[in-house]
Amino acid sequence: MIPEVEQTSWMIAAYWILMFPVAVLVVLRVTNFWADDGEGTVLEAVRAVFLMGLAVFLAYDLSGYLFARLTQMPQLGFVFPEGYTYWNWIQESLSLKRQVLGFVPTIRYLPVLFAVTAGGTVLMWLWEMPFRQAVLAFICQIILTVFAMAMLSLVFSFFVGVREGATATQRRDQNTEDRVFGKNDASSALSGLPEMQDRAREIGLQKSSLLNWAWEQWQTVNRLFEPMYALSRPVTRYLPLPVRDFLHGGGWLIAGPALAIFGWYIWRVRQQRYRNRSSDPIQS
């Protein structure tokens, strides 16, 4: 969400209250396109939003906690604090979790894969469609919902940006000062993962690992595209953190062709359905 909106609790509530009917509308439109059992109702869409949201959150958060547990390195001091449980993990910020998961390259993206699979499974169960078709429908919902979130954040930014601009500027100045003196706002505000995050920063990537070496090489190449990322930040800053992190990490090389292929596939499905309706004597 946009920085200005994050500063005010009632603005956060207003944002998600407005996003809920948008998400319901997206579910209705997407499932009506992909499902073969007729038009869905608003009540069915509301139930789908709740169930998919819960399934996606649990799949992402639980798998992230599991991977964080598995990647601990006691010999290097990269371990959870004593007595740290999932209840502590669930209260941490998303950005802090992703930084800890990023200790091992590519691990942070695996919970996203599990979340997509969970969302597709729930959609398959609710609308009784094949799993592959359900996953494609869920991806459609993600794309449209992320776009709606970005547009709504842009609207919020337009109306509250001037009023909150001074506060946001002060916070950025404070963050800059903290970085200069070696402090970290995200870490100091939380209790639990900060020590693990700081230890990961101190250790860095392990040079002996081929995967880590390849990741370092890619990071060197990816820095060449930083001018393009700088140009896109006025738009990408309104996207959710995982999407923004993925794109700025070079994910646009995958996202661009994937969206093109996905759009072509949807066009092909529409054309096939149109031909089927045209050749059906009952429809004619």
Buried (B, 14 or more C-beta within 10 A) or exposed (E): BBBBBBBBEEBBEBBEEEBEEBBBBBBBBBBEEBBEEEEBEEEBBBBBBBBBBEBBEBBBBBBBBBBBEEBBBEEEBBBBEEEBEEEBBEEBEBEBBBBBBBBBBEBBBBBBEBBBBBBBBBBBBBBEBEEEBBBBBBBBBBBBBBEBBBEBBBBBBEEBBEEBEEEBEEBEEEBEEBEEEEEBEBBEEBEBBBBBBBBBEEEEBEEEEEEBBEBBEEEEEBEEBEEEBEEBEEEBBBBBEBBBBBBBBBBBEEBEEEEEEBEEEBEEBEEEEEEEEEEEEEEE
